[in-house]
Amino acid sequence: MGEDPGTTGAPVATESKDPEQIREEIEATRQELGDTVEALAYKADVKARVRDKIGWTKDSAAAKLGKARAPSPANVASGATQVSQKARENPVPLGVAGVFLGGFLIGRLTKRS
């Protein structure tokens, strides 16, 4: 209760240390404090953390979208082969679709405003 606030805390070691050892301990402590201050400053800077998160999310989404949009040549060739094979097997639906599309385009071109 009546103690001086400066005297409370860890006891001071009474053993004598080499000055070089003391310098190394001071440098290690400075490094730890610097890292701690840097971490606290980053946590306190909410705008920077939001920008980092947005950037990370954009990069992640772009990478996933790039994979989804990049068709492989094997897939394209296989799809084209399947479509042409189906068209040869069933020419009637393809012809009906062609006539419908042609009629639609002619109707759009001749439509009066």
C-alpha positions as semicolon CSV with decimal commas, in nm:
position;residue;x (nm);y (nm);z (nm)
1;M;0,000;0,000;0,000
2;G;0,256;0,256;0,092
3;E;0,511;0,129;-0,158
4;D;0,669;0,343;-0,424
5;P;0,528;0,242;-0,769
6;G;0,878;0,232;-0,912
7;T;0,987;-0,041;-0,672
8;T;0,715;-0,293;-0,754
9;G;0,767;-0,546;-1,031
10;A;1,037;-0,796;-1,110
11;P;1,326;-0,814;-0,870
12;V;1,658;-0,687;-1,000
13;A;1,921;-0,955;-1,045
14;T;2,218;-0,902;-0,816
15;E;2,464;-1,107;-1,017
16;S;2,718;-0,913;-1,216
17;K;2,696;-0,952;-1,592
18;D;2,941;-0,892;-1,866
19;P;2,877;-0,553;-2,037
20;E;2,860;-0,727;-2,376
21;Q;2,591;-0,963;-2,246
22;I;2,394;-0,666;-2,115
23;R;2,419;-0,493;-2,455
24;E;2,290;-0,807;-2,628
25;E;1,996;-0,828;-2,387
26;I;1,915;-0,460;-2,444
27;E;1,927;-0,508;-2,823
28;A;1,702;-0,816;-2,800
29;T;1,456;-0,624;-2,584
30;R;1,458;-0,332;-2,830
31;Q;1,387;-0,572;-3,116
32;E;1,097;-0,732;-2,928
33;L;0,952;-0,392;-2,839
34;G;0,987;-0,276;-3,199
35;D;0,803;-0,583;-3,325
36;T;0,531;-0,536;-3,065
37;V;0,483;-0,168;-3,152
38;E;0,469;-0,253;-3,523
39;A;0,206;-0,523;-3,463
40;L;-0,001;-0,290;-3,246
41;A;0,021;-0,010;-3,503
42;Y;-0,101;-0,247;-3,775
43;K;-0,391;-0,364;-3,559
44;A;-0,487;-0,004;-3,482
45;D;-0,480;0,095;-3,851
46;V;-0,819;-0,043;-3,952
47;K;-0,814;0,122;-4,296
48;A;-0,489;-0,052;-4,388
49;R;-0,624;-0,387;-4,271
50;V;-0,940;-0,339;-4,478
51;R;-0,734;-0,244;-4,785
52;D;-0,518;-0,554;-4,735
53;K;-0,825;-0,776;-4,703
54;I;-0,986;-0,625;-5,013
55;G;-0,667;-0,668;-5,212
56;W;-0,630;-1,027;-5,100
57;T;-0,994;-1,100;-5,186
58;K;-0,961;-0,939;-5,529
59;D;-0,647;-1,137;-5,606
60;S;-0,810;-1,460;-5,492
61;A;-1,125;-1,396;-5,696
62;A;-0,924;-1,299;-6,004
63;A;-0,720;-1,617;-5,980
64;K;-1,032;-1,831;-5,949
65;L;-1,206;-1,645;-6,231
66;G;-0,899;-1,680;-6,451
67;K;-0,905;-2,056;-6,402
68;A;-1,276;-2,070;-6,480
69;R;-1,247;-1,857;-6,793
70;A;-0,942;-2,026;-6,939
71;P;-1,081;-2,310;-7,148
72;S;-0,837;-2,580;-7,225
73;P;-0,790;-2,664;-7,593
74;A;-0,886;-3,024;-7,523
75;N;-1,223;-2,915;-7,377
76;V;-1,299;-2,683;-7,668
77;A;-1,209;-2,943;-7,929
78;S;-1,409;-3,211;-7,750
79;G;-1,712;-2,981;-7,721
80;A;-1,699;-2,889;-8,090
81;T;-1,673;-3,255;-8,184
82;Q;-1,974;-3,343;-7,968
83;V;-2,186;-3,062;-8,118
84;S;-2,103;-3,155;-8,476
85;Q;-2,170;-3,524;-8,404
86;K;-2,512;-3,445;-8,251
87;A;-2,597;-3,221;-8,548
88;R;-2,517;-3,504;-8,791
89;E;-2,722;-3,753;-8,586
90;N;-3,027;-3,524;-8,551
91;P;-3,042;-3,270;-8,837
92;V;-3,412;-3,186;-8,784
93;P;-3,375;-2,997;-8,450
94;L;-3,079;-2,806;-8,592
95;G;-3,281;-2,713;-8,902
96;V;-3,579;-2,603;-8,693
97;A;-3,353;-2,390;-8,475
98;G;-3,197;-2,234;-8,787
99;V;-3,537;-2,150;-8,936
100;F;-3,655;-2,002;-8,604
101;L;-3,340;-1,790;-8,572
102;G;-3,367;-1,673;-8,934
103;G;-3,732;-1,578;-8,886
104;F;-3,651;-1,396;-8,566
105;L;-3,374;-1,194;-8,731
106;I;-3,589;-1,107;-9,034
107;G;-3,871;-0,999;-8,802
108;R;-3,636;-0,776;-8,602
109;L;-3,489;-0,618;-8,916
110;T;-3,825;-0,545;-9,079
111;K;-4,003;-0,433;-8,763
112;R;-4,139;-0,080;-8,782
113;S;-4,061;0,156;-8,495
